[in-house]
Amino acid sequence: MIELHPEFLTKDGQKQFAVLSYEEFLKIKELLEDLEDLRDLRDAKKEDPDNLSVSLSDVKKMLMP
């Protein structure tokens, strides 16, 4: 889990916005992209559950002479 250090901007005593460092923003962006990829993979597996899959190590063996 990443550690965030947000600064909050308030209006009338209520939090309105959270400001993050650019580094923290990039970490969150990368995590969201990874989660989206995982969701896409799971959706694809649901669409065609009978489709055979090949492990990465098996693919490497097939590609190496």
BELRAFEN-V420092 format. One record per residue. N is the residue number from 1. RES is the residue in one letter. PHI is phi as a letter, one per 20 degrees, with the letter a starting at -180 (NA if undefined). D_LAST is the distance of its C-alpha to the last C-alpha in whole Angstrom. Layout:
BEGIN
n=<N;N>
res=<RES;RES>
phi=<PHI;PHI>
d_last=<D_LAST;D_LAST>
END
This chain:
BEGIN
n=<1;2;3;4;5;6;7;8;9;10;11;12;13;14;15;16;17;18;19;20;21;22;23;24;25;26;27;28;29;30;31;32;33;34;35;36;37;38;39;40;41;42;43;44;45;46;47;48;49;50;51;52;53;54;55;56;57;58;59;60;61;62;63;64;65>
res=<M;I;E;L;H;P;E;F;L;T;K;D;G;Q;K;Q;F;A;V;L;S;Y;E;E;F;L;K;I;K;E;L;L;E;D;L;E;D;L;R;D;L;R;D;A;K;K;E;D;P;D;N;L;S;V;S;L;S;D;V;K;K;M;L;M;P>
phi=<NA;e;e;d;c;f;d;d;d;d;c;l;m;d;f;d;b;d;d;d;f;f;f;f;g;f;f;f;g;f;f;f;f;f;f;f;f;f;f;f;f;f;f;f;f;f;f;c;f;e;f;f;d;c;f;f;f;f;f;f;f;f;e;e;f>
d_last=<40;41;44;46;50;51;55;57;59;62;65;68;67;64;60;59;56;53;52;48;47;44;42;43;42;39;38;40;38;35;35;37;34;32;34;34;30;31;34;32;29;32;34;31;30;34;34;31;31;30;26;24;22;18;18;16;14;13;12;10;8;8;6;4;0>
END
